[in-house]
């Protein structure tokens, strides 16, 4: 009988192109994944992988097996969801990914609520950027991903997933206190044409969005510094090294030397929860979504 964990390992290799990358996606060691694949080859009696440069190539037999794997795992997920719903008790395990500010402002209080209301439910949270979380949700490596997207750059979500809107979040501009525009009631991005920017790391969704947004108003951005954490960005702003975009969701204390100014037109992102359709009937999924909605009702960040 084919082992589901070994099938998942093969599908991860197919998606990522190497055993090492598959191991990272599955949170396993490369040795563990190789062992799973070796056992799977012995089960099917056929070679599944061939070396190709620094990566591997799936054989025809492996490609055939991966096609069946998606359907098999979907049926397993649906069966598990139905069995959970029949028990009438929210229980089991959930793995959730969320970007940093959502983890602080939405997930932390939601998980506290769930721990009280559903003690038989075990939840693990991973802080993860949407670009990394979305592929894992598609493959079923995550139960739920909380992602964000700027309103003018919506994410591509395949029809195998449910996308549930949670809230909007408005962003402001953080400026050094001595900046000429720091005490304005609002600013336009064009007014910051010559301003150096402190942005997220290159290649990240938010970095690419900022560059694209500025270019749409004929401003060629000068990205002077990059930092992943808002606290670091604000420290650089306080030092007079540039301006940064600062969302309101999960916003912490504003350091001395920084002024936060609304921007017009508003910079708006949307926050979604996504999960696989075949898991929709799981009571645990419904309980988490209800808890997240309760948090967004208590604290809105609309423009």
Wavefront OBJ file of the C-alpha trace (Angstrom):
o trace
v 0.000 0.000 0.000
v 1.299 3.454 -0.884
v 2.334 5.559 2.103
v 0.861 9.086 2.172
v 3.929 10.711 3.722
v 6.113 9.271 0.969
v 3.694 10.536 -1.658
v 3.842 13.999 -0.083
v 7.631 13.886 -0.254
v 7.527 13.022 -3.959
v 5.049 15.804 -4.663
v 7.283 18.296 -2.824
v 10.260 17.286 -4.967
v 8.119 17.721 -8.078
v 7.134 21.221 -6.936
v 10.595 22.395 -5.843
v 12.971 20.602 -8.195
v 15.358 19.182 -5.614
v 15.380 17.031 -2.494
v 16.922 19.832 -0.432
v 14.252 22.367 -1.418
v 11.521 19.793 -0.814
v 12.939 19.092 2.646
v 12.855 22.817 3.490
v 9.207 23.051 2.386
v 8.250 20.004 4.457
v 10.323 21.070 7.477
v 12.322 17.845 7.267
v 15.970 17.021 6.693
v 17.150 16.178 3.198
v 18.191 12.767 4.529
v 14.655 12.080 5.791
v 13.142 13.002 2.430
v 15.669 10.830 0.577
v 14.778 7.889 2.821
v 11.059 8.419 2.147
v 11.672 8.477 -1.603
v 13.865 5.383 -1.460
v 11.139 3.470 0.324
v 8.566 4.708 -2.183
v 10.695 3.481 -5.091
v 10.850 0.057 -3.501
v 7.074 0.082 -2.973
v 6.300 0.859 -6.626
v 9.216 -1.159 -8.010
v 10.270 1.634 -10.373
v 12.835 4.407 -10.422
v 11.261 7.770 -9.610
v 14.096 10.315 -9.731
v 17.041 10.957 -12.038
v 19.905 13.369 -11.495
v 19.768 16.544 -13.594
v 22.501 19.069 -12.900
v 22.223 20.184 -9.299
v 18.633 19.032 -9.062
v 16.587 16.005 -10.005
v 14.124 15.117 -12.727
v 11.025 13.033 -12.221
v 10.722 9.897 -14.323
v 7.552 9.158 -16.267
v 6.476 6.832 -13.464
v 6.965 9.603 -10.904
v 4.994 12.107 -12.978
v 2.142 9.619 -13.174
v 2.268 9.049 -9.441
v 2.294 12.789 -8.635
v -0.879 13.237 -10.690
v -2.624 10.586 -8.608
v -1.138 11.999 -5.394
v -2.992 15.307 -5.696
v -6.305 13.475 -6.042
v -5.494 10.994 -3.277
v -4.546 13.688 -0.767
v -7.606 15.729 -1.673
v -9.852 12.737 -0.972
v -8.043 12.052 2.301
v -8.520 15.676 3.377
v -12.211 15.548 2.517
v -12.644 12.284 4.448
v -10.852 13.709 7.487
v -13.038 16.822 7.344
v -16.227 14.741 7.277
v -15.068 12.553 10.156
v -14.177 15.613 12.251
v -17.548 17.222 11.571
v -19.375 14.081 12.726
v -17.611 14.110 16.090
v -19.228 17.456 16.927
v -16.128 18.599 18.847
v -13.495 21.005 17.583
v -10.270 19.075 17.946
v -7.164 17.995 16.078
v -4.162 19.935 14.800
v -3.903 23.040 12.633
v -0.826 24.605 11.116
v -1.194 28.280 10.288
v 1.076 30.758 8.539
v 0.689 34.526 8.812
v 2.758 37.588 8.002
v 4.358 39.372 10.947
v 1.862 42.155 11.710
v -1.117 39.802 11.360
v 0.584 37.370 13.737
v 0.783 40.121 16.353
v -2.563 41.847 15.889
v -4.878 39.047 14.717
v -3.450 35.592 15.356
v -2.161 36.038 18.903
v -5.544 37.077 20.390
v -7.443 34.641 18.152
v -5.303 31.719 19.329
v -5.779 32.744 22.937
v -9.553 32.698 22.382
v -9.411 29.279 20.727
v -7.312 27.807 23.522
v -10.075 28.764 25.967
v -13.042 27.731 23.820
v -11.587 24.576 22.231
v -8.924 23.010 24.487
v -8.818 19.838 22.347
v -7.546 21.874 19.372
v -3.771 22.199 18.909
v -2.530 25.036 16.679
v 0.964 25.822 15.456
v 1.712 29.280 14.047
v 4.539 30.026 11.600
v 5.441 33.595 10.745
v 5.777 33.638 6.971
v 5.494 36.093 4.102
v 2.536 35.567 1.721
v 4.775 34.629 -1.213
v 6.104 31.717 0.830
v 2.818 30.740 2.498
v 0.634 30.584 -0.607
v 2.480 27.665 -2.297
v 2.434 25.692 0.955
v -1.318 26.229 1.293
v -1.841 25.083 -2.293
v 0.044 21.851 -1.596
v -1.694 21.271 1.722
v 1.460 21.711 3.800
v -0.443 24.406 5.714
v -4.028 24.264 6.904
v -4.594 28.023 6.744
v -2.523 30.963 5.528
v -3.286 34.570 6.433
v -1.951 36.704 3.603
v -2.072 40.342 2.577
v -2.076 42.067 -0.790
v -2.124 45.700 -1.792
v -5.469 46.607 -3.302
v -3.958 47.417 -6.713
v -1.942 44.167 -6.792
v -4.292 41.291 -5.835
v -2.775 37.826 -5.370
v -3.401 34.919 -7.704
v -5.313 32.316 -5.724
v -6.107 29.090 -7.619
v -9.604 27.635 -7.537
v -8.434 24.788 -5.317
v -8.372 27.281 -2.446
v -11.013 29.238 -0.554
v -10.169 32.926 -0.145
v -11.990 34.618 2.748
v -11.688 38.398 3.132
v -10.902 39.492 6.685
v -10.252 43.244 6.619
v -8.648 46.215 4.961
v -5.622 47.978 6.383
v -4.460 51.492 5.576
v -0.787 52.507 5.476
v 0.764 55.862 6.354
v 4.156 57.407 5.653
v 6.779 57.527 8.409
v 9.052 60.563 8.127
v 11.958 61.917 10.191
v 10.661 64.508 12.674
v 12.740 67.241 11.050
v 11.400 66.547 7.563
v 9.635 69.589 5.998
v 6.435 67.549 5.512
v 6.461 65.837 8.911
v 3.785 68.062 10.450
v 1.379 68.005 7.532
v -2.131 66.576 7.960
v -1.511 64.448 4.848
v 0.938 64.131 1.972
v 0.903 62.865 -1.587
v 3.529 60.411 -2.765
v 4.583 62.832 -5.495
v 5.667 65.272 -2.804
v 8.257 62.700 -1.710
v 9.764 62.473 -5.204
v 13.336 63.114 -4.052
v 13.020 61.275 -0.745
v 15.207 58.207 -0.105
v 13.111 55.205 0.935
v 13.532 52.549 3.571
v 11.826 49.474 2.157
v 11.360 45.771 2.655
v 14.072 43.488 1.198
v 14.374 43.325 -2.567
v 12.273 40.598 -4.142
v 9.621 40.731 -1.428
v 6.009 41.469 -2.330
v 5.958 44.789 -0.467
v 9.244 45.973 -1.961
v 8.047 45.229 -5.482
v 4.718 46.930 -4.761
v 6.421 50.127 -3.500
v 8.675 50.334 -6.546
v 5.726 49.743 -8.891
v 3.493 52.256 -7.070
v 6.078 55.018 -7.275
v 6.798 54.344 -10.928
v 3.089 54.571 -11.717
v 3.222 58.243 -10.689
v 6.460 58.803 -12.668
v 8.697 58.702 -9.618
v 11.828 56.582 -9.918
v 12.307 55.255 -6.370
v 15.577 55.632 -4.550
v 15.657 52.648 -2.185
v 18.407 53.618 0.218
v 17.966 50.912 2.863
v 16.025 47.666 3.307
v 14.833 45.918 6.460
v 12.240 43.223 7.074
v 10.964 44.428 10.466
v 8.988 47.641 10.871
v 10.848 48.413 14.099
v 14.147 48.455 12.214
v 12.678 50.562 9.428
v 11.418 53.109 11.966
v 14.799 53.243 13.677
v 16.343 54.157 10.325
v 13.637 56.767 9.756
v 14.347 58.274 13.195
v 17.998 58.545 12.194
v 16.953 60.750 9.293
v 17.887 58.182 6.643
v 14.645 58.110 4.669
v 10.885 57.572 4.634
v 8.989 54.307 4.955
v 5.487 52.954 4.368
v 3.925 51.984 7.698
v 0.721 49.861 7.793
v -1.589 50.301 10.767
v -2.195 46.608 11.435
v 0.088 45.382 14.189
v 1.737 48.789 14.529
v 3.858 49.111 17.632
v 5.170 52.156 19.438
v 6.466 54.993 17.271
v 10.006 55.966 18.330
v 11.086 59.503 19.107
v 12.219 61.292 16.001
v 9.491 59.809 13.747
v 6.290 61.429 12.545
v 3.524 59.361 10.921
v 1.563 61.189 8.217
v -1.481 59.884 6.280
v -1.017 59.701 2.528
v -3.459 60.656 -0.214
v -4.735 58.809 -2.109
v -4.822 56.139 0.575
v -2.507 53.147 0.384
v -4.730 50.169 1.166
v -3.961 46.489 1.540
v -6.431 43.673 2.073
v -6.035 40.745 4.445
v -7.344 37.276 3.584
v -7.443 33.807 5.065
v -6.985 30.997 2.549
v -7.322 27.229 2.831
v -7.933 24.216 0.631
v -11.528 23.684 -0.475
v -11.365 20.016 0.458
v -10.824 21.039 4.114
v -13.720 23.489 4.310
v -15.948 21.148 6.337
v -13.402 20.798 9.137
v -14.855 22.294 12.337
v -11.360 23.425 13.326
v -11.099 25.574 10.180
v -14.484 27.157 10.880
v -13.542 27.841 14.505
v -10.320 29.609 13.525
v -12.025 31.740 10.879
v -14.703 32.741 13.411
v -11.990 33.741 15.884
v -10.166 35.805 13.249
v -13.383 37.566 12.248
v -14.032 38.393 15.903
v -10.632 40.090 16.093
v -11.166 42.102 12.920
v -14.533 43.269 14.269
v -12.906 44.510 17.478
v -10.066 46.380 15.793
v -10.570 47.682 12.277
v -7.856 49.387 10.243
v -9.917 50.860 7.454
v -8.745 53.914 5.496
l 1 2 3 4 5 6 7 8 9 10 11 12 13 14 15 16 17 18 19 20 21 22 23 24 25 26 27 28 29 30 31 32 33 34 35 36 37 38 39 40 41 42 43 44 45 46 47 48 49 50 51 52 53 54 55 56 57 58 59 60 61 62 63 64 65 66 67 68 69 70 71 72 73 74 75 76 77 78 79 80 81 82 83 84 85 86 87 88 89 90 91 92 93 94 95 96 97 98 99 100 101 102 103 104 105 106 107 108 109 110 111 112 113 114 115 116 117 118 119 120 121 122 123 124 125 126 127 128 129 130 131 132 133 134 135 136 137 138 139 140 141 142 143 144 145 146 147 148 149 150 151 152 153 154 155 156 157 158 159 160 161 162 163 164 165 166 167 168 169 170 171 172 173 174 175 176 177 178 179 180 181 182 183 184 185 186 187 188 189 190 191 192 193 194 195 196 197 198 199 200 201 202 203 204 205 206 207 208 209 210 211 212 213 214 215 216 217 218 219 220 221 222 223 224 225 226 227 228 229 230 231 232 233 234 235 236 237 238 239 240 241 242 243 244 245 246 247 248 249 250 251 252 253 254 255 256 257 258 259 260 261 262 263 264 265 266 267 268 269 270 271 272 273 274 275 276 277 278 279 280 281 282 283 284 285 286 287 288 289 290 291 292 293 294 295 296 297 298 299 300 301 302 303
